[in-house]
Each structure stands twice: as C-alpha cells, then as structure tokens.
Amino acid sequence: MAAAGSGWAAVCEKFRTARTLSAVESRKDPETEPYRSKYSARALLQEVKQLLSAAEEGGEARLLAVRRAVLEYELGVNHTDTEELSAGEEHLQRCTQLLQPHRLSPDCVSLYIQAQNNLGILWSERDEIKTAQTYLESAEALYNQYMKEDGNPPLDPSEHFMAEEEKLTDQERSKRFEKAYTHTLYYLAQVYQHLGMIEKAAQYCHTTLKRQLEYCGYYPVEWALNAATLSQYYLSKQCFMESRHCLAAASVIFSQAGQVPSAEDNETEQDQQDLRQRKAEIARCWIKYCLNLLQSARKLLEDNIGELDPDRQSELKAQRKKEEDEKEKGRKKVVLFGTSDICDSVLAMEEKVSSVYPLDFQEAREIFLVGQNYVQEAKEFFQVDGYVTDHIEIVQDHSALFKVLAFFEEDYERRCKMHKRRIDMLEPVCADLNPQYYLLISRQLQFELADTYYEMMDLKVAIGNRLEELDSHTIKKINSLAQLAIKYYELFLDSLRNPDKVFPEQLEEDVLRPAMVAKFHIARLYGKLITSDSKKQLENMQTSLEYYTFLVDYCDKYPDAVHAIETELELSREMVGLLPTRMERLRAKLCPFI
C-alpha cells in the first residue's frame, strides 16, 4: 500500500494531534480567540486529506474512500463547532455519500450513524426540525438493521488512522458504538419534544437515560436534571410510581456529582453555586410530586361540597388492598434504571415516600412531611434576595401542601391552625411585594390570602354552630376573619382597575372567574358578619345585595361569562330574589309604625 510504513505513521500522528487539539486543547483557548485550537486542527486535517489524495493512485479504493469519509466527518464537525454551518453540512454530506454503498459494513456503520447524528444537530440549530428528524430516524433505523443483520462490535471511526497494534478491543468498540446510538436517541427525544410529540419524547428520553447508566456515559448533574424533568411528564400523566422512580434516580445520581472529579478538577465558586442550584431544582420537582399526589387523592375522596367522603374512603381502601401487590410487581420491570448497586440506592430512596394515593390523614401527613423537607431544601438556595419569583412559587407550594393536608384533617380547630400557617407564610411575602413589578404574583397572593381567611371564617362558623350559644370571643373571631377576607378580595379586585381607578367594563378571560368568585364571596361574607345593631345589619345586607346584583347584571350583559361561574350565578340570582324581602322585614322591625 502506498501509505505504508513510516509515512503512514506520520499521517496517523497528524490525525491524532488534530483530534487532541479539537477535544482537549480547545478548552484552554482564550476568550479573545475561542476557536484557535479548532482552526489549527482544521489545518492539520486538510494536510492529512492532501496526503491521502497523493496516496490514492496505488491504494485500495474502498479503504481510501472510508478514510476520506473519516476526514470529511472530522472537518464537518470542526466547521459546525466554529459555527460555519454551511461548510459543516457540505463535509458531512460528502462523508455520507462516500459511505453510502458500505454503510452497513462493520468498518462504516458507526461513522455513518455519527455523521447522520451531526446532520440532525446541524438542522436543529437551523430550526429545521423536520429535516433533523429525517436524519436522526435514518440513523436509528440503520443501527437497528445493523444489529439485526450483523451485531458484531463495529470499528470506531478513529481506528481508520491507527496502527494495527493500537486498535480497540471489541468491548471498547461496542461501548463507543452504543454511545453513538444513545446520542441518536437523545437528539430524537429533543426533536419529538419540539414537534409536540410529548409521549414519544418521554419514551425516548427514558431509553436514553437508561442507556447512559448502562454504558456509564453521562454527567451526573445533567443526567439527574433530565431524569427530574422526565418525572414531571409522568406526573402530568398521573403515573406516580414512574415519576417517583425518576426522581429517586435523579437524587441518587446527583449525589455522585460531588464525588466525581470534574474535567479541570479545580471547581470554582461558580461551579459550587451551579451545583447548589441544580440540587434545589430537583428538590422543587420533589415538592411538585408530593403536592400532585396529595391533590389527586383529594379529588378522588371529596364529595360535592369538597369534604372527605367516608364511604368513598372505605371503598378505595378495600380496592387498594386488592390491587397493591400485583401492580407494584408488574410495573416495576418497565421503568427500572441502572445497575444493581444504583438500583439498591434508588429503591432505598423510593421507600421514603409513597407512590399510592394517601387515603387518610396519617398517610397524607407522611407525604406532606417529605414535601415540606424539600421546601426547606429548595428555599436554602432560592432566597428572596435574587430569586423573588422562584422563592414565592416555593412558598405558594408550601401553602398548597398545608391546604391539601387540611382536607384530610377531621378536627376543625386543627384544620384552622393549618390555614393559619398558610396566612403566616403568605402575608409577609405579599406585604413586601411591589405590585407594580410583580402584578400577577401579587394578585395570586391576594386571592389566596382572601380564600384562606374565607375558609377559616367558614370553619369558625361551623365550630360556632356546635355551641349552645355563640360567645363574644367566637363572634369577634368570625367577624375579624370575614373582614380580612373582604380586605384581600377587595385588594385583588382593585388590582384589576385601570390607572384612573375604574373597574373594567368587560373582564379579560383569564381574570373573569377569579373576579366573579371574589365578588360572590364578598357578598356572602357581608351576609356572615354578626352584629346586634340592626341598622348595621341592614347596611351589610344592602352591600351584600349590591355584590350579588353585580354578578347577575354582568352575566345578563355578557352571556358568554355564564360558563365560568354557573353555580355562583345560580345562588346569586336566588339571593337577589330573597334579600329585598328579608331587608323589608328588618326595616319593618326597626320602624314598626311606618
């Protein structure tokens, strides 16, 4: 062969140097010349290409074609890395053209798949997702066909420029080939996500994560974040076992991040900060898991007035006993991640929190406590200074955990205390927030505070109804809670006014229901205020009537609004009919001689 002996050794050395420049040296390039090493690598690759051309006449055509294809591939990736996409595409296309006739042979298949992967990435970067999909699906099909028809570990592209004694072992070849295919699946997952094929994307993401563990080809932090993100998909499908499994795996793998030396191994303060942030992000996914599991259980257990239905509870407990064993065994096989030592750690992590619906207070409390621990962990990083929005969202989730736990609590006094905890965490946040900059969050907090006070007032009324006679302390408490609920509902409604303080003629769709519920609740709250002063009572009834009338008039004027508040509207019409008569009676009592 023409390129034999010492001449060929020099060619291989040049090729190896080019790859080292690209992969290793380029990380040390100064910011002023970010692609210095890449350009040097490119010059060397061009030299190797010329040497090959000179050797072409006497060489074996096919072998030379494959070696040229390797160079075209390396040049393609090099140009893509330096953001010269058109040149990159040309080289990669040339690579696939040279390999096309031999793409299923062991010395070409890995290179062909990697070229297709890179063309897929290139078209994704141009936002041509459909074209990217074509390349990646073609790479996937080729892998499957090769494994079916041959299946032996194919050559790694780098081996085409190695001396015989340097060639890789079958084990190493297999590992590199599988890694290339894992990349295909990883990019396909992203492509499907872009195209809105969410289920398929999740399936590919899961397979990718599983393969990365199997072949030890992953960065712990990135892997953990992808697994945590996948858990949220399973959560949206109410697949709590799968969601918990992904989160447990994410936490276990993330814990390796501190132990694995990084490439430079001199971690900066910024790296530490990034790790803390990622850990807090995984904690937030755990909070969502606990919250969703509790809220889904509440939906199953509540009756038509939002209270726990004991018959439904007994029925679900009996049903669960029957199903539990088979289900756990059946579904575990599908989703397990990792090798046996990782599995053990993941299982231990899973045992800390249930994945079945809690059906009573004790079970709900255990899930609540896990969620609450993650709230503390997430808040350590996402502090109010610097992360206002994130911090408030975490506080809102904490409040939501208390709210759903209260549903399972039978004792009204204790339930009230849980709502009081929500008030204590939400009020200071709301008071410190500038509504000018954070209008949406400010509204959410005002509405939630109003709702919480409203709920507490209802509970105090229920407690009062059990007493022989209402004492002055209970009356004071009920009135105070009602006034506070009114205050926050009014703040919320005021936030909808224009700069001239005028309430909108027609409400936007996104605030229609909350605004109407606020008006309806204020009407009801004025009706709940307890006073021995009949004149004051009459005033309260008048105010109440005005708010009920607003709802009725608004829906008569804008019939499209009816769908958002059917129940409230029906009750408002009833009250608009009843209240004037009640007020007449009270007036007659006040002035019997008129």
Salt bridges, closest charged atoms under 4 A:
GLU13 OE1 - ARG16 NH1 2.96
GLU25 OE2 - LYS28 NZ 3.90
GLU33 OE1 - ARG36 NH1 3.30
GLU47 OE1 - LYS14 NZ 2.87
GLU56 OE2 - ARG68 NH1 3.71
GLU72 OE2 - LYS49 NZ 2.92
GLU72 OE1 - HIS91 ND1 2.66
GLU72 OE1 - ARG94 NH1 3.47
GLU74 OE2 - ARG19 NH1 3.55
ASP81 OD2 - LYS38 NZ 3.02
GLU84 OE2 - ARG42 NH2 2.71
GLU89 OE1 - ARG126 NH1 2.91
GLU90 OE1 - ARG94 NH2 3.30
ASP107 OD1 - ARG62 NH2 2.62
ASP156 OD2 - ARG176 NH1 3.07
GLU159 OE1 - ARG173 NH2 2.76
GLU164 OE1 - LYS167 NZ 3.58
GLU166 OE2 - ARG16 NH2 2.91
ASP170 OD1 - ARG173 NH1 3.70
GLU172 OE2 - ARG176 NE 2.86
GLU178 OE1 - ARG211 NH2 2.49
GLU242 OE1 - ARG331 NH2 2.39
GLU269 OE2 - ARG276 NH2 3.14
GLU281 OE1 - ARG278 NH1 3.09
GLU307 OE1 - ARG415 NH2 3.19
GLU315 OE2 - ARG312 NH1 3.01
GLU328 OE2 - ARG244 NH2 3.98
GLU328 OE2 - LYS332 NZ 3.49
GLU350 OE2 - HIS245 ND1 2.93
GLU350 OE1 - LYS332 NZ 3.68
ASP360 OD2 - LYS317 NZ 2.84
GLU363 OE2 - ARG320 NH2 2.59
GLU377 OE2 - LYS279 NZ 3.91
ASP390 OD1 - ARG284 NH1 2.75
GLU393 OE1 - ARG284 NH2 2.76
ASP397 OD2 - LYS288 NZ 2.86
GLU409 OE1 - ARG414 NH2 3.06
GLU413 OE1 - LYS460 NZ 3.34
ASP424 OD1 - LYS420 NZ 2.63
GLU448 OE2 - ARG422 NH2 3.11
ASP451 OD1 - HIS521 ND1 3.73
GLU455 OE2 - HIS419 NE2 3.82
ASP458 OD1 - ARG524 NH2 3.44
ASP494 OD1 - ARG497 NE 2.95
GLU505 OE2 - LYS557 NZ 2.17
GLU509 OE2 - HIS563 NE2 3.77
GLU539 OE1 - LYS536 NZ 3.44
ASP556 OD1 - ARG573 NH2 3.17
GLU568 OE2 - ARG513 NH2 3.11
GLU584 OE2 - ARG587 NH1 2.89
